[in-house]
Amino acid sequence: MSSLDTNPATFCTGDADSSFQPLNADDVRSYLHTSVDFICDYYKSVESLPVLPSVEPGYLRRLLQPAPPTCSAPFNVTMKELREAVVPGMTHWASPNFFAFFPSTNSAAGIAGELIASAINSVGFTWQASPAATEMEVLALDWLAQLLRLPPSFMNRTGAAGRGTGGGVILGTTSEAMLVTLVAARDAALRRIGSDGMAGITRLTVYAADQTHSTFFKACRLAGFDPANVRSIPTREEKDFALEPERLLEAMEADAAAGLVPAYVCCTVGTTSSNAVDPVGAVADVAAGFKAWVHIDAAYAGSACICPEFRHHIDGVERVDSISMSPHKWLMTCLDCTCLWVRDSLRLTGSLETTPEYLKNDVSDSGIVTDLKDMQVGTGRRFRGLKLWMVMRTYGAAKLQEHIRSDVAMAKMLEGLVRADDRFEVVVPRNFALVCFRIKPHGGAMAEDEAEEANRELMERLNKTGKAYLAHTVIGRKFVLRFAVGSSTQEERHVRSAWELIQKTTTEMMMEATEKLIM
Amino acid sequence: MSSLDTNPATFCTGDADSSFQPLNADDVRSYLHTSVDFICDYYKSVESLPVLPSVEPGYLRRLLQPAPPTCSAPFNVTMKELREAVVPGMTHWASPNFFAFFPSTNSAAGIAGELIASAINSVGFTWQASPAATEMEVLALDWLAQLLRLPPSFMNRTGAAGRGTGGGVILGTTSEAMLVTLVAARDAALRRIGSDGMAGITRLTVYAADQTHSTFFKACRLAGFDPANVRSIPTREEKDFALEPERLLEAMEADAAAGLVPAYVCCTVGTTSSNAVDPVGAVADVAAGFKAWVHIDAAYAGSACICPEFRHHIDGVERVDSISMSPHKWLMTCLDCTCLWVRDSLRLTGSLETTPEYLKNDVSDSGIVTDLKDMQVGTGRRFRGLKLWMVMRTYGAAKLQEHIRSDVAMAKMLEGLVRADDRFEVVVPRNFALVCFRIKPHGGAMAEDEAEEANRELMERLNKTGKAYLAHTVIGRKFVLRFAVGSSTQEERHVRSAWELIQKTTTEMMMEATEKLIM
């Protein structure tokens, strides 16, 4: 470190010759072409790499320098370390053998959009700070809203009747969409009860099914809701683990009767655990009686709703206050890209607007443009609209639908394979491209209480092979394997191979168990 | 839209031939090479493009299709629309004539890192979900912490004495860093006063100088602090608009005496408005008396602290609770990349941890790894560590320091030019690479109350030329022009040209004013 205390440039050979130009044309071209070659090689080889690496915690620090270098290095040195130290420690989300989580789907057009945005590197906090970035984001959101057949009330479009009150914004994660809508709903509820500042916050209550993503409960904490007022409504197997409107109503009525103020309901379309679908319309109807904000979290399954045959899952959306979904999950738009639409953007900006002097400008003052900083957590923002538009512009709606349908068809095929092997059972109905299954307990050799152990063992053995990566969940007290179809390089043969591996491993496990019994 | 109701693929010629492969090797290579060519052309031409475009609100929707296409298009069509519709509406942050906001500096290595990360597209919410992504982020943060000479208590490094309690995380914006630390401080203060849930939240108070970024006050709102309890401490010109410890102490003492609970102080090193520097050590000493959390926001100027001659600006950092800075601002790492370090990561994870069943795994259970989801707002996260590491690995500390010094030298040169022209004045001391100046009011032709109008007029005329883009601020009731040096393509000649344009425009304005007087 002491060498950094003086000007260390004098110690670096080759560095002192010319002034440093970080965007030197030759470097930009050569570093990026080298990176493109790396990416093509990576995609070509990723199928053969272990999906889940076998590295130990701390492995990277042992391979790379623990301190930052003083002198510059040729880019190839950086790339060599990337290949030799980083890649072997990756969990390969791009692998066709990745089935653990909802895939982060990707595409050539999506990556190209991200690349160009990162080179342009504009910060579109206000319209003026980057008109094209703001307008592109708004346009991409309106396009996607049309694919989803969202009601016009959610769109930025100016119709014959003038600008609507709806609006959208691209955020980084669903959690942010939840947080900003929770805050808007919180402030609206506080105004409604005439709260002096935050004094009334401990009276506000929020609701979601117990299958709702954990990040919702975290967002409630962040927004200052009282942990005791966050209701996790129990779901049941016989209702496919969806939120039951009757139970929601009961909970809201009980709270209202106790003098509390129902402020927000989160309604999930395609839960992470098992792809359960809360009934949007019925939930909206219940919430309306309490003037509570209803948000639809369709992070994963929202993408499927661009196909008419899946659109019914968000029927009733015209009666909710906001909806979010993440094209970075299932619409081939690389991380990060979460789209949030709200029916009344003024309630959002009312809670999130900030206008420091240095951001003031005539166009913003006029009120005819959207300053997207006022619909998000922070001020700075990336040019995320570009990649989303490039994906839709390049592939078109038909191919996007084909992509969804192909994934669902593969999942359906897998579901059939599981059902055809009577050692296994599909645990919940398959709605999209996630199959939740397990080794079935049966009266004889394997009782219910041994099933968890067997399924856990199966998952661990599978994941250790490096040839497949599955995750688990616990639903209705059952330990279940999650097989999420759809990584961008996946084909039917990968799903079939993984299933064969599951069958083979299960057979081995059962033979070992039988041998143990005999011995 | 109706065509989307049936399977529209049959209507698209050329689309039906083969199954859709979004990461088809040929497409990946050709789309990305096309994008690299676009980027190289863009950088070559950006100097000649108007920095601030002259487009009208709604221009993009008029140029592009209002509805998403059904059929796919050759990638060149997408690129053509990008060139012809999007680029002309950009505010060019990459232009060497951009001086309006703190630049979003960039580099070939940074873009390469972002590109590769977006192709790998892993989601490192837990260590297991992508060991290399987590370990690379932690390593990059520790490297940067060493360049900043942060105390070891902020680092993830395991020393002879075992793992410390410190830790870091890369977030999207400073606002997120503020929000998560505010929430941790809020919860710690509530525990301290034995609050039942959020009942005590209206007793908590937070503090920052009136020059603090507006996003801090927004973050306080998001975290549920009572607006009435957010103290904006007035600053004064004679103290260079820095937070005065005596005034902070006064405010905290008054609140404590009134039964309120000081919970958090935000201390800025390099304010957005004028680059004021709050005295870190003295602020920490005041806050310690109240057990309040102290956060340093060094979003912009933190990068300069990798040079020994600027490091004193964060002296006292060993006594604060957290510090954040954004390499996407001044360390050539494209958006987004905000580094947050905390001294006690357990206080952060205590407020932000969530562990749903499907993310449980043996390594996380063991407690020996960091699951970075527990130090941020959401769950999903990009592989941001890669680009930050690639920038440091490729360029080395010496070149990063050279880059900072070169920008500061250009700003110093500009400061000299401003001082040499007695029509102008430098309004606040220049600390880094931001020069705040204005046309000076003087007893005769221009009184103080006319200066604002003249400076506003100067800014508008300059920005309309397309040859320079400056922003303004109001500080100490003065309307001031902000000239931020340092966009990545900038050289001394651009700063000189902009200054000549400023002088020429001012001369024209003064001649016009004189002519009016004569007529």
Contacts between the chains, C-beta under 8 A, distances in Angstrom:
chain1	res1	chain2	res2	distance
A	1	B	146	6.4
A	1	B	149	7.3
A	4	B	147	7.1
A	4	B	306	7.9
A	4	B	308	6.9
A	4	B	397	5.6
A	4	B	401	7.7
A	5	B	308	5.1
A	6	B	308	7.8
A	7	B	398	7.6
A	7	B	401	7.3
A	8	B	397	6.5
A	8	B	398	4.4
A	8	B	401	7.4
A	9	B	398	4.4
A	9	B	399	7.4
A	9	B	401	7.6
A	9	B	402	5.8
A	11	B	398	7.5
A	12	B	396	6.8
A	12	B	398	5.2
A	15	B	396	7.6
A	15	B	398	6.1
A	15	B	399	6.4
A	19	B	402	7.8
A	19	B	406	6.8
A	20	B	395	7.6
A	20	B	399	5.0
A	20	B	402	5.2
A	20	B	403	5.7
A	20	B	406	7.1
A	22	B	105	7.1
A	22	B	106	6.8
A	22	B	107	3.5
A	22	B	108	6.6
A	22	B	109	7.8
A	22	B	110	7.8
A	22	B	332	4.9
A	22	B	395	7.5
A	22	B	403	6.7
A	22	B	488	5.2
A	23	B	43	5.8
A	23	B	94	7.6
A	23	B	106	6.3
A	23	B	107	6.5
A	23	B	108	6.4
A	23	B	488	4.8
A	23	B	489	5.5
A	24	B	108	6.9
A	25	B	40	6.0
A	25	B	43	6.4
A	25	B	44	6.7
A	27	B	108	4.0
A	28	B	36	7.8
A	28	B	39	6.5
A	28	B	40	5.9
A	28	B	43	6.5
A	28	B	108	4.6
A	28	B	111	7.2
A	29	B	36	6.5
A	29	B	40	5.3
A	30	B	108	7.9
A	31	B	108	4.2
A	31	B	109	6.2
A	31	B	111	7.4
A	31	B	112	4.4
A	32	B	32	7.9
A	32	B	36	4.4
A	32	B	39	7.0
A	32	B	108	7.2
A	32	B	111	6.6
A	32	B	112	5.9
A	32	B	115	6.6
A	33	B	33	7.2
A	33	B	36	6.2
A	34	B	112	7.3
A	35	B	112	4.4
A	35	B	115	5.0
A	35	B	116	5.4
A	36	B	28	7.8
A	36	B	29	6.5
A	36	B	32	4.5
A	36	B	33	6.1
A	36	B	36	6.7
A	36	B	115	7.7
A	38	B	116	6.4
A	39	B	28	6.5
A	39	B	32	7.0
A	39	B	115	7.4
A	39	B	116	6.5
A	39	B	119	4.3
A	40	B	25	6.0
A	40	B	28	5.9
A	40	B	29	5.4
A	42	B	119	6.8
A	42	B	120	7.1
A	43	B	23	5.8
A	43	B	25	6.5
A	43	B	28	6.5
A	43	B	119	7.6
A	44	B	25	6.6
A	52	B	128	7.5
A	53	B	131	5.9
A	53	B	132	7.3
A	55	B	131	5.3
A	55	B	132	7.6
A	57	B	127	6.7
A	57	B	131	7.5
A	57	B	135	7.9
A	57	B	363	6.4
A	57	B	368	5.2
A	57	B	369	4.8
A	58	B	135	7.4
A	58	B	158	7.4
A	59	B	131	7.2
A	59	B	135	6.9
A	60	B	131	7.7
A	60	B	132	6.3
A	60	B	135	3.7
A	60	B	136	6.2
A	60	B	139	6.0
A	61	B	135	6.8
A	61	B	138	8.0
A	61	B	139	5.9
A	64	B	139	6.4
A	66	B	142	7.6
A	66	B	157	7.6
A	67	B	143	6.9
A	67	B	146	5.7
A	68	B	143	4.0
A	68	B	144	7.4
A	68	B	146	5.9
A	68	B	147	5.7
A	68	B	392	4.9
A	68	B	393	7.9
A	68	B	396	7.4
A	68	B	397	5.6
A	69	B	392	7.4
A	69	B	393	6.7
A	69	B	396	4.6
A	69	B	397	6.9
A	70	B	396	5.4
A	70	B	397	4.9
A	70	B	398	5.3
A	71	B	396	4.6
A	71	B	398	6.0
A	72	B	394	6.4
A	72	B	395	5.1
A	72	B	396	4.4
A	72	B	398	7.3
A	72	B	399	5.3
A	73	B	393	6.4
A	73	B	394	6.0
A	73	B	396	6.8
A	75	B	108	7.8
A	75	B	109	6.9
A	75	B	112	7.5
A	75	B	394	5.8
A	77	B	393	7.6
A	77	B	394	7.9
A	78	B	109	7.0
A	78	B	390	5.5
A	78	B	393	4.8
A	78	B	394	4.8
A	81	B	393	6.9
A	82	B	116	7.2
A	82	B	386	7.8
A	82	B	390	7.7
A	85	B	132	7.9
A	86	B	132	4.7
A	86	B	136	6.2
A	86	B	386	7.4
A	87	B	132	7.3
A	88	B	132	7.6
A	89	B	131	4.7
A	89	B	132	3.4
A	89	B	135	6.6
A	90	B	120	6.6
A	90	B	122	6.2
A	90	B	130	6.1
A	90	B	131	7.4
A	90	B	132	4.6
A	90	B	133	7.1
A	91	B	122	6.3
A	91	B	128	6.9
A	91	B	129	5.7
A	91	B	130	4.6
A	91	B	131	6.7
A	92	B	122	7.6
A	93	B	120	7.4
A	93	B	121	5.7
A	93	B	122	4.6
A	93	B	123	6.3
A	93	B	130	7.4
A	94	B	23	7.6
A	94	B	119	7.5
A	94	B	120	6.4
A	94	B	121	6.0
A	94	B	122	7.9
A	100	B	129	7.9
A	101	B	123	7.1
A	101	B	129	7.2
A	101	B	358	7.6
A	104	B	121	4.8
A	104	B	122	7.3
A	104	B	123	5.5
A	105	B	22	7.2
A	106	B	22	6.8
A	106	B	23	6.3
A	106	B	118	7.7
A	106	B	119	7.2
A	106	B	121	5.0
A	107	B	22	3.5
A	107	B	23	6.5
A	108	B	22	6.6
A	108	B	23	6.4
A	108	B	24	6.9
A	108	B	27	4.0
A	108	B	28	4.6
A	108	B	30	7.9
A	108	B	31	4.2
A	108	B	32	7.1
A	108	B	75	7.8
A	109	B	22	7.8
A	109	B	31	6.2
A	109	B	75	6.9
A	109	B	78	7.0
A	110	B	22	7.8
A	110	B	118	7.8
A	111	B	28	7.2
A	111	B	31	7.4
A	111	B	32	6.6
A	111	B	115	7.2
A	111	B	118	5.3
A	111	B	119	5.4
A	112	B	31	4.4
A	112	B	32	5.9
A	112	B	34	7.3
A	112	B	35	4.4
A	112	B	75	7.5
A	114	B	114	7.1
A	114	B	115	7.4
A	114	B	118	4.3
A	115	B	32	6.6
A	115	B	35	5.0
A	115	B	36	7.7
A	115	B	39	7.4
A	115	B	111	7.2
A	115	B	114	7.4
A	115	B	115	4.9
A	115	B	118	7.1
A	116	B	35	5.4
A	116	B	38	6.4
A	116	B	39	6.5
A	116	B	82	7.2
A	118	B	106	7.8
A	118	B	110	7.8
A	118	B	111	5.3
A	118	B	114	4.3
A	118	B	115	7.1
A	118	B	334	4.4
A	118	B	335	7.0
A	119	B	39	4.3
A	119	B	42	6.8
A	119	B	43	7.6
A	119	B	94	7.5
A	119	B	106	7.2
A	119	B	111	5.4
A	119	B	334	7.6
A	120	B	42	7.1
A	120	B	90	6.6
A	120	B	92	8.0
A	120	B	93	7.4
A	120	B	94	6.4
A	121	B	93	5.7
A	121	B	94	6.0
A	121	B	104	4.8
A	121	B	106	5.0
A	121	B	334	5.0
A	121	B	335	5.8
A	122	B	90	6.2
A	122	B	91	6.3
A	122	B	92	7.6
A	122	B	93	4.6
A	122	B	94	7.9
A	122	B	104	7.3
A	123	B	93	6.3
A	123	B	101	7.0
A	123	B	104	5.6
A	123	B	335	6.8
A	127	B	57	6.7
A	128	B	52	7.5
A	128	B	91	6.9
A	129	B	91	5.7
A	129	B	100	7.9
A	129	B	101	7.2
A	130	B	90	6.1
A	130	B	91	4.6
A	130	B	93	7.4
A	131	B	53	5.9
A	131	B	55	5.3
A	131	B	57	7.6
A	131	B	59	7.2
A	131	B	60	7.7
A	131	B	89	4.7
A	131	B	90	7.4
A	131	B	91	6.7
A	132	B	53	7.4
A	132	B	55	7.6
A	132	B	60	6.3
A	132	B	85	7.9
A	132	B	86	4.8
A	132	B	87	7.3
A	132	B	88	7.7
A	132	B	89	3.4
A	132	B	90	4.7
A	133	B	90	7.1
A	135	B	57	7.9
A	135	B	58	7.4
A	135	B	59	6.9
A	135	B	60	3.7
A	135	B	61	6.8
A	135	B	89	6.6
A	136	B	60	6.2
A	136	B	86	6.2
A	138	B	61	8.0
A	139	B	60	6.0
A	139	B	61	5.9
A	139	B	64	6.4
A	142	B	66	7.6
A	143	B	67	6.9
A	143	B	68	4.0
A	144	B	68	7.4
A	146	B	1	6.3
A	146	B	67	5.7
A	146	B	68	5.9
A	147	B	4	7.1
A	147	B	68	5.7
A	149	B	1	7.3
A	157	B	66	7.6
A	158	B	58	7.3
A	172	B	172	5.5
A	172	B	378	6.9
A	172	B	380	7.7
A	172	B	382	7.9
A	173	B	377	7.2
A	173	B	378	3.5
A	173	B	379	6.8
A	173	B	380	4.8
A	173	B	381	7.7
A	174	B	378	6.9
A	174	B	380	7.5
A	175	B	377	5.5
A	175	B	378	3.1
A	175	B	379	6.1
A	175	B	380	7.7
A	176	B	377	6.1
A	176	B	378	6.1
A	179	B	222	6.9
A	179	B	377	6.5
A	183	B	221	7.2
A	183	B	222	5.5
A	186	B	224	7.6
A	197	B	202	6.6
A	197	B	226	4.2
A	197	B	227	5.7
A	197	B	228	5.0
A	197	B	229	7.8
A	198	B	201	5.9
A	198	B	202	5.4
A	198	B	224	6.0
A	198	B	225	7.2
A	198	B	226	4.2
A	198	B	227	7.7
A	199	B	202	5.5
A	199	B	226	7.6
A	201	B	198	5.9
A	201	B	201	6.4
A	201	B	202	8.0
A	201	B	224	6.2
A	202	B	197	6.6
A	202	B	198	5.4
A	202	B	199	5.5
A	202	B	201	8.0
A	213	B	356	7.2
A	213	B	379	7.4
A	214	B	354	3.9
A	214	B	355	7.3
A	214	B	356	4.2
A	214	B	379	7.4
A	215	B	354	6.4
A	215	B	378	5.8
A	215	B	379	4.6
A	217	B	354	6.8
A	218	B	352	6.5
A	218	B	354	4.9
A	218	B	379	7.9
A	219	B	377	7.8
A	221	B	183	7.2
A	221	B	351	6.8
A	222	B	179	6.9
A	222	B	180	8.0
A	222	B	183	5.5
A	222	B	222	7.0
A	222	B	223	6.7
A	222	B	377	6.6
A	223	B	222	6.7
A	223	B	223	7.6
A	223	B	224	6.1
A	224	B	186	7.6
A	224	B	198	5.9
A	224	B	201	6.2
A	224	B	223	6.1
A	224	B	224	2.0
A	224	B	225	7.8
A	225	B	198	7.2
A	225	B	224	7.8
A	226	B	197	4.2
A	226	B	198	4.2
A	226	B	199	7.6
A	227	B	197	5.7
A	227	B	198	7.7
A	228	B	197	5.0
A	229	B	197	7.8
A	272	B	356	7.3
A	272	B	358	6.5
A	273	B	356	7.5
A	273	B	357	7.1
A	273	B	358	6.2
A	306	B	4	7.9
A	308	B	4	7.0
A	308	B	5	5.2
A	308	B	6	7.7
A	326	B	380	7.8
A	328	B	380	7.7
A	332	B	22	4.9
A	334	B	118	4.4
A	334	B	119	7.6
A	334	B	121	5.0
A	335	B	118	7.0
A	335	B	121	5.8
A	335	B	123	6.8
A	335	B	380	7.1
A	335	B	382	4.7
A	335	B	383	8.0
A	336	B	380	6.7
A	336	B	381	7.9
A	336	B	382	5.5
A	351	B	221	6.8
A	352	B	218	6.5
A	354	B	214	4.0
A	354	B	215	6.4
A	354	B	217	6.8
A	354	B	218	4.9
A	355	B	214	7.3
A	356	B	213	7.2
A	356	B	214	4.1
A	356	B	272	7.2
A	356	B	273	7.5
A	357	B	273	7.2
A	357	B	472	7.2
A	357	B	473	5.1
A	357	B	474	4.5
A	358	B	101	7.5
A	358	B	272	6.4
A	358	B	273	6.2
A	358	B	471	5.2
A	358	B	472	6.5
A	358	B	473	4.5
A	358	B	482	6.5
A	363	B	57	6.4
A	368	B	57	5.2
A	369	B	57	4.8
A	377	B	173	7.2
A	377	B	175	5.5
A	377	B	176	6.2
A	377	B	179	6.5
A	377	B	219	7.8
A	377	B	222	6.7
A	377	B	377	6.8
A	378	B	172	6.9
A	378	B	173	3.5
A	378	B	174	6.9
A	378	B	175	3.1
A	378	B	176	6.1
A	378	B	215	5.8
A	379	B	173	6.8
A	379	B	174	8.0
A	379	B	175	6.1
A	379	B	213	7.3
A	379	B	214	7.3
A	379	B	215	4.6
A	379	B	218	7.9
A	380	B	172	7.7
A	380	B	173	4.8
A	380	B	174	7.5
A	380	B	175	7.8
A	380	B	326	7.9
A	380	B	328	7.7
A	380	B	335	7.1
A	380	B	336	6.8
A	381	B	173	7.7
A	381	B	336	7.9
A	382	B	172	7.9
A	382	B	335	4.7
A	382	B	336	5.5
A	386	B	82	7.8
A	386	B	86	7.4
A	390	B	78	5.5
A	390	B	82	7.7
A	392	B	68	4.9
A	392	B	69	7.4
A	393	B	68	7.9
A	393	B	69	6.7
A	393	B	73	6.4
A	393	B	77	7.6
A	393	B	78	4.8
A	393	B	81	6.9
A	394	B	72	6.4
A	394	B	73	6.0
A	394	B	75	5.8
A	394	B	77	7.9
A	394	B	78	4.8
A	395	B	20	7.6
A	395	B	22	7.5
A	395	B	72	5.1
A	396	B	12	6.7
A	396	B	15	7.5
A	396	B	68	7.5
A	396	B	69	4.7
A	396	B	70	5.4
A	396	B	71	4.5
A	396	B	72	4.4
A	396	B	73	6.8
A	397	B	4	5.6
A	397	B	8	6.5
A	397	B	68	5.6
A	397	B	69	6.9
A	397	B	70	4.8
A	398	B	7	7.6
A	398	B	8	4.4
A	398	B	9	4.4
A	398	B	11	7.5
A	398	B	12	5.2
A	398	B	15	6.1
A	398	B	70	5.4
A	398	B	71	6.0
A	398	B	72	7.3
A	399	B	9	7.4
A	399	B	15	6.4
A	399	B	20	5.0
A	399	B	72	5.3
A	401	B	4	7.7
A	401	B	7	7.2
A	401	B	8	7.4
A	401	B	9	7.5
A	402	B	9	5.8
A	402	B	19	7.8
A	402	B	20	5.2
A	403	B	20	5.7
A	403	B	22	6.7
A	406	B	19	6.8
A	406	B	20	7.1
A	471	B	358	5.2
A	472	B	357	7.2
A	472	B	358	6.5
A	473	B	357	5.1
A	473	B	358	4.5
A	474	B	357	4.6
A	482	B	358	6.5
A	488	B	22	5.2
A	488	B	23	4.8
A	489	B	23	5.5
